[in-house]
Amino acid sequence: MPPSPPKRRRIAAAKAHDLAALVDYSEGSIVSRTLAENKAGTLTLFAFDADQGLSEHSAPYDAAVQVLDGEADLIIGGKPVRAAAGQLVVMPANIPHAVKAITRFKMLLTMLRAKP
């Protein structure tokens, strides 16, 4: 079996971070920043300008969206879930989902990879 790839961390360990300050808004667009990635999963910050979104897609893993700022609709399996700062929503594996920013909106996406 080949050796595992090294862990990829893009933020300092053993330090407190202000997540919302690690990604900036950009007018009319979506900005993302990967904070950490390894075989167990990824941590990615997103900043959406108002009315921006991600079209419907699915992923083979569960994902958790932690809203850091603003408000968005997460459409999961065709049903909208309104989420605001301080809230967490789990999106189950293999269920189509989409994201639509109601206001400027920042989120931390945690992908939880699992063996099939």
N, CA, C and O of each residue as an XYZ file, in Angstrom:
464
protein
N       0.849     -1.178      0.000
C       0.000      0.000      0.000
C       0.893      1.239      0.000
O       1.838      1.315      0.785
N       0.605      2.220     -0.879
C       1.430      3.436     -0.919
C       1.248      4.259      0.346
O       0.206      4.176      0.996
N       2.252      5.050      0.701
C       2.123      5.892      1.898
C       1.032      6.935      1.719
O       0.748      7.372      0.603
N       0.423      7.328      2.835
C      -0.619      8.357      2.812
C      -0.002      9.698      2.467
O       1.124      9.989      2.870
N      -0.743     10.528      1.714
C      -0.221     11.870      1.445
C      -0.152     12.666      2.739
O      -0.901     12.395      3.678
N       0.740     13.645      2.793
C       0.849     14.446      4.021
C      -0.417     15.244      4.267
O      -1.145     15.590      3.337
N      -0.667     15.533      5.545
C      -1.803     16.389      5.915
C      -1.538     17.782      5.361
O      -0.405     18.264      5.376
N      -2.595     18.422      4.874
C      -2.461     19.784      4.371
C      -3.227     20.720      5.281
O      -4.455     20.665      5.358
N      -2.503     21.568      5.962
C      -3.118     22.549      6.854
C      -2.688     23.919      6.360
O      -1.510     24.154      6.090
N      -3.639     24.805      6.248
C      -3.343     26.128      5.709
C      -3.484     27.227      6.754
O      -3.332     28.407      6.439
N      -3.773     26.845      7.994
C      -3.803     27.803      9.094
C      -2.944     27.242     10.216
O      -2.721     26.033     10.289
N      -2.469     28.106     11.077
C      -1.594     27.688     12.178
C      -2.351     26.824     13.174
O      -3.504     27.095     13.510
N      -1.681     25.782     13.636
C      -2.242     24.916     14.673
C      -2.007     25.541     16.043
O      -1.173     26.434     16.194
N      -2.739     25.072     17.024
C      -2.588     25.491     18.421
C      -2.713     27.006     18.575
O      -1.969     27.632     19.330
N      -3.672     27.580     17.844
C      -3.907     29.017     17.887
C      -5.392     29.265     17.658
O      -6.011     28.586     16.839
N      -5.968     30.219     18.363
C      -7.371     30.588     18.144
C      -7.466     31.483     16.908
O      -6.649     32.384     16.715
N      -8.476     31.219     16.077
C      -8.657     31.980     14.843
C     -10.054     32.587     14.807
O     -11.020     31.964     15.247
N     -10.158     33.802     14.282
C     -11.440     34.443     14.023
C     -11.850     34.012     12.621
O     -11.395     34.591     11.635
N     -12.710     32.997     12.526
C     -13.043     32.405     11.231
C     -13.591     33.426     10.243
O     -13.164     33.456      9.089
N     -14.518     34.253     10.674
C     -15.136     35.216      9.762
C     -14.118     36.193      9.183
O     -14.311     36.708      8.081
N     -13.046     36.449      9.909
C     -12.026     37.391      9.438
C     -11.038     36.750      8.460
O     -10.236     37.456      7.848
N     -11.083     35.432      8.308
C     -10.136     34.738      7.432
C     -10.555     34.714      5.967
O      -9.792     34.259      5.116
N     -11.762     35.200      5.662
C     -12.216     35.275      4.273
C     -12.991     36.576      4.107
O     -13.804     36.936      4.959
N     -12.734     37.283      3.000
C     -13.373     38.577      2.750
C     -14.458     38.457      1.686
O     -14.392     37.595      0.810
N     -15.442     39.320      1.773
C     -16.463     39.408      0.743
C     -15.870     40.041     -0.510
O     -14.934     40.837     -0.435
N     -16.428     39.676     -1.665
C     -16.069     40.294     -2.935
C     -17.368     40.566     -3.679
O     -18.191     39.666     -3.845
N     -17.553     41.795     -4.122
C     -18.815     42.196     -4.735
C     -19.177     41.298     -5.918
O     -18.378     41.092     -6.832
N     -20.409     40.769     -5.875
C     -20.929     39.970     -6.973
C     -20.331     38.587     -7.129
O     -20.465     37.969     -8.185
N     -19.667     38.089     -6.080
C     -19.016     36.787     -6.238
C     -18.985     35.981     -4.946
O     -19.482     36.402     -3.901
N     -18.381     34.809     -5.066
C     -18.184     33.888     -3.947
C     -16.687     33.690     -3.783
O     -15.973     33.439     -4.754
N     -16.220     33.804     -2.552
C     -14.807     33.599     -2.248
C     -14.699     32.381     -1.341
O     -15.500     32.217     -0.421
N     -13.710     31.524     -1.596
C     -13.502     30.371     -0.716
C     -12.042     30.287     -0.309
O     -11.145     30.751     -1.013
N     -11.835     29.678      0.855
C     -10.479     29.468      1.374
C     -10.454     28.147      2.129
O     -11.163     27.977      3.120
N      -9.634     27.213      1.657
C      -9.491     25.927      2.342
C      -8.545     26.109      3.523
O      -7.421     26.589      3.372
N      -9.027     25.712      4.708
C      -8.227     25.858      5.921
C      -7.434     24.597      6.245
O      -6.310     24.672      6.741
N      -8.028     23.439      5.963
C      -7.361     22.166      6.255
C      -7.973     21.093      5.376
O      -9.151     21.147      5.022
N      -7.136     20.106      5.030
C      -7.607     19.009      4.193
C      -6.751     17.781      4.466
O      -5.522     17.847      4.455
N      -7.419     16.666      4.710
C      -6.726     15.393      4.840
C      -7.708     14.277      4.507
O      -8.830     14.551      4.080
N      -7.304     13.028      4.697
C      -8.176     11.925      4.286
C      -9.479     11.855      5.099
O     -10.434     11.208      4.669
N      -9.527     12.506      6.256
C     -10.736     12.502      7.079
C     -11.753     13.549      6.633
O     -12.946     13.399      6.893
N     -11.291     14.612      5.961
C     -12.221     15.640      5.529
C     -11.547     16.961      5.222
O     -10.320     17.056      5.173
N     -12.373     17.984      5.016
C     -11.861     19.322      4.712
C     -12.626     20.374      5.507
O     -13.782     20.181      5.881
N     -11.955     21.478      5.750
C     -12.554     22.679      6.341
C     -12.365     23.796      5.327
O     -11.237     24.139      4.974
N     -13.478     24.367      4.858
C     -13.403     25.420      3.855
C     -14.311     26.569      4.256
O     -15.481     26.366      4.581
N     -13.765     27.771      4.232
C     -14.546     28.984      4.489
C     -15.075     29.529      3.175
O     -14.397     29.467      2.149
N     -16.287     30.064      3.210
C     -16.885     30.706      2.043
C     -17.442     32.060      2.456
O     -17.944     32.227      3.568
N     -17.347     33.028      1.544
C     -18.001     34.328      1.696
C     -18.802     34.579      0.426
O     -18.229     34.665     -0.661
N     -20.124     34.696      0.551
C     -21.020     34.906     -0.573
C     -21.521     36.348     -0.531
O     -21.937     36.823      0.526
N     -21.489     37.043     -1.650
C     -22.166     38.321     -1.719
C     -23.665     38.032     -1.778
O     -24.063     36.923     -2.134
N     -24.488     38.998     -1.439
C     -25.944     38.803     -1.465
C     -26.387     38.320     -2.839
O     -25.874     38.770     -3.864
N     -27.342     37.404     -2.847
C     -27.932     36.825     -4.061
C     -26.995     35.896     -4.830
O     -27.351     35.441     -5.917
N     -25.832     35.607     -4.308
C     -24.941     34.638     -4.951
C     -25.263     33.243     -4.417
O     -25.852     33.108     -3.344
N     -24.883     32.219     -5.155
C     -25.176     30.873     -4.684
C     -24.409     29.802     -5.417
O     -23.684     30.065     -6.377
N     -24.587     28.594     -4.941
C     -24.030     27.404     -5.576
C     -25.197     26.596     -6.116
O     -26.169     26.346     -5.402
N     -25.104     26.190     -7.364
C     -26.186     25.421     -7.969
C     -26.283     24.035     -7.344
O     -25.365     23.574     -6.665
N     -27.403     23.389     -7.586
C     -27.655     22.085     -6.983
C     -26.593     21.070     -7.397
O     -26.229     20.960     -8.568
N     -26.116     20.344     -6.414
C     -25.130     19.294     -6.611
C     -25.252     18.321     -5.452
O     -26.010     18.576     -4.516
N     -24.531     17.221     -5.490
C     -24.516     16.304     -4.348
C     -23.077     15.900     -4.083
O     -22.203     16.079     -4.931
N     -22.842     15.362     -2.916
C     -21.511     14.925     -2.510
C     -21.642     13.549     -1.854
O     -22.676     13.237     -1.263
N     -20.610     12.741     -1.958
C     -20.686     11.396     -1.387
C     -20.475     11.343      0.128
O     -20.434     10.262      0.716
N     -20.343     12.514      0.755
C     -20.077     12.588      2.196
C     -21.047     13.536      2.869
O     -21.576     14.450      2.237
N     -21.280     13.317      4.158
C     -22.024     14.297      4.942
C     -21.210     15.582      5.011
O     -19.980     15.554      4.987
N     -21.907     16.700      5.097
C     -21.248     17.997      5.230
C     -22.017     18.830      6.243
O     -23.243     18.761      6.321
N     -21.280     19.616      7.015
C     -21.896     20.516      7.989
C     -21.596     21.950      7.580
O     -20.454     22.305      7.291
N     -22.644     22.766      7.562
C     -22.518     24.193      7.267
C     -22.729     24.946      8.568
O     -23.794     24.854      9.179
N     -21.715     25.691      8.994
C     -21.814     26.552     10.171
C     -21.848     27.987      9.661
O     -20.882     28.465      9.065
N     -22.963     28.670      9.898
C     -23.112     30.044      9.417
C     -22.398     30.987     10.387
O     -22.677     30.995     11.586
N     -21.478     31.776      9.847
C     -20.674     32.699     10.654
C     -21.202     34.122     10.607
O     -21.053     34.878     11.567
N     -21.824     34.490      9.481
C     -22.303     35.854      9.285
C     -23.418     35.821      8.255
O     -23.356     35.042      7.304
N     -24.439     36.654      8.431
C     -25.489     36.778      7.447
C     -26.513     35.666      7.489
O     -26.710     35.009      8.510
N     -27.170     35.470      6.333
C     -28.289     34.536      6.259
C     -28.348     33.931      4.858
O     -28.075     34.608      3.866
N     -28.711     32.637      4.788
C     -28.797     31.948      3.501
C     -29.896     30.898      3.532
O     -30.327     30.455      4.596
N     -30.334     30.515      2.354
C     -31.206     29.361      2.194
C     -30.343     28.216      1.688
O     -29.626     28.354      0.697
N     -30.420     27.093      2.373
C     -29.801     25.857      1.920
C     -30.943     24.990      1.427
O     -31.862     24.686      2.188
N     -30.898     24.595      0.188
C     -31.960     23.761     -0.363
C     -31.424     22.329     -0.336
O     -30.469     21.999     -1.039
N     -32.046     21.496      0.478
C     -31.567     20.125      0.702
C     -32.683     19.168      0.313
O     -33.751     19.161      0.925
N     -32.429     18.365     -0.702
C     -33.465     17.460     -1.176
C     -34.710     18.191     -1.627
O     -35.820     17.679     -1.479
N     -34.538     19.404     -2.184
C     -35.655     20.188     -2.682
C     -36.370     21.032     -1.641
O     -37.286     21.780     -1.984
N     -35.974     20.929     -0.374
C     -36.629     21.686      0.699
C     -35.702     22.780      1.225
O     -34.555     22.498      1.573
N     -36.187     24.036      1.288
C     -35.338     25.117      1.793
C     -35.188     25.075      3.317
O     -36.135     24.795      4.051
N     -33.984     25.360      3.755
C     -33.675     25.503      5.180
C     -33.016     26.864      5.338
O     -31.913     27.078      4.836
N     -33.678     27.789      6.029
C     -33.108     29.120      6.277
C     -32.150     29.008      7.449
O     -32.509     28.485      8.504
N     -30.923     29.500      7.265
C     -29.914     29.441      8.323
C     -29.271     30.816      8.473
O     -29.020     31.510      7.488
N     -29.009     31.197      9.720
C     -28.432     32.502     10.032
C     -27.218     32.327     10.940
O     -26.947     31.234     11.438
N     -26.497     33.424     11.142
C     -25.284     33.412     11.961
C     -25.519     32.681     13.270
O     -26.509     32.916     13.963
N     -24.594     31.794     13.595
C     -24.666     31.028     14.829
C     -25.359     29.685     14.677
O     -25.408     28.904     15.626
N     -25.896     29.406     13.492
C     -26.610     28.143     13.287
C     -25.783     27.148     12.475
O     -24.875     27.519     11.731
N     -26.131     25.868     12.648
C     -25.439     24.763     11.982
C     -26.481     23.904     11.273
O     -27.538     23.609     11.831
N     -26.176     23.505     10.043
C     -27.052     22.628      9.276
C     -26.207     21.482      8.729
O     -25.133     21.708      8.172
N     -26.694     20.249      8.890
C     -26.013     19.086      8.322
C     -26.696     18.733      7.011
O     -27.918     18.603      6.941
N     -25.880     18.581      5.976
C     -26.377     18.157      4.669
C     -25.950     16.706      4.470
O     -24.754     16.417      4.414
N     -26.914     15.787      4.360
C     -26.558     14.372      4.268
C     -25.934     13.992      2.924
O     -26.199     14.616      1.897
N     -25.108     12.964      2.961
C     -24.448     12.449      1.768
C     -25.469     12.057      0.712
O     -26.557     11.573      1.023
N     -25.092     12.278     -0.550
C     -25.845     11.828     -1.719
C     -27.229     12.457     -1.881
O     -28.025     11.984     -2.693
N     -27.529     13.512     -1.126
C     -28.796     14.240     -1.274
C     -28.471     15.561     -1.991
O     -27.620     16.312     -1.515
N     -29.115     15.857     -3.106
C     -28.838     17.108     -3.812
C     -29.076     18.317     -2.903
O     -30.041     18.359     -2.140
N     -28.179     19.289     -3.003
C     -28.311     20.504     -2.208
C     -27.774     21.702     -2.997
O     -26.982     21.550     -3.927
N     -28.220     22.880     -2.604
C     -27.792     24.132     -3.215
C     -27.721     25.182     -2.117
O     -28.264     24.996     -1.028
N     -27.043     26.294     -2.416
C     -26.881     27.386     -1.453
C     -27.257     28.687     -2.135
O     -26.838     28.941     -3.264
N     -28.047     29.516     -1.455
C     -28.426     30.835     -1.972
C     -28.317     31.860     -0.854
O     -29.030     31.769      0.145
N     -27.427     32.837     -1.016
C     -27.242     33.882     -0.009
C     -28.427     34.841     -0.032
O     -28.766     35.385     -1.083
N     -29.055     35.050      1.120
C     -30.138     36.023      1.261
C     -29.520     37.406      1.470
O     -29.926     38.385      0.844
N     -28.537     37.463      2.357
C     -27.729     38.656      2.590
C     -26.286     38.236      2.344
O     -26.026     37.074      2.032
N     -25.357     39.154      2.478
C     -23.953     38.707      2.492
C     -23.850     37.638      3.562
O     -24.459     37.757      4.625
N     -23.086     36.599      3.288
C     -23.154     35.390      4.104
C     -21.797     34.694      4.108
O     -21.179     34.501      3.062
N     -21.345     34.321      5.310
C     -20.103     33.550      5.448
C     -20.420     32.232      6.141
O     -21.229     32.175      7.068
N     -19.764     31.173      5.671
C     -19.978     29.859      6.284
C     -18.681     29.079      6.332
O     -17.773     29.282      5.526
N     -18.624     28.179      7.302
C     -17.560     27.183      7.370
C     -18.190     25.869      6.946
O     -19.159     25.412      7.552
N     -17.634     25.260      5.901
C     -18.106     23.969      5.416
C     -17.143     22.899      5.893
O     -15.945     22.966      5.616
N     -17.665     21.909      6.613
C     -16.867     20.787      7.072
C     -17.342     19.530      6.357
O     -18.457     19.058      6.578
N     -16.484     18.998      5.499
C     -16.786     17.746      4.801
C     -16.278     16.607      5.671
O     -15.121     16.600      6.091
N     -17.153     15.647      5.937
C     -16.819     14.508      6.799
C     -16.725     13.250      5.954
O     -17.733     12.596      5.686
N     -15.527     12.918      5.540
C     -15.350     11.744      4.686
C     -15.432     10.476      5.527
O     -14.962     10.427      6.664
N     -16.034      9.466      4.943
C     -16.136      8.168      5.618
C     -15.871      7.083      4.598
O     -16.101      7.276      3.404
N     -15.394      5.955      5.056
C     -15.182      4.824      4.154
C     -16.538      4.284      3.713
O     -17.476      4.214      4.507
N     -16.634      3.898      2.428
C     -17.911      3.353      1.953
C     -18.239      2.014      2.612
O     -19.279      1.421      2.322
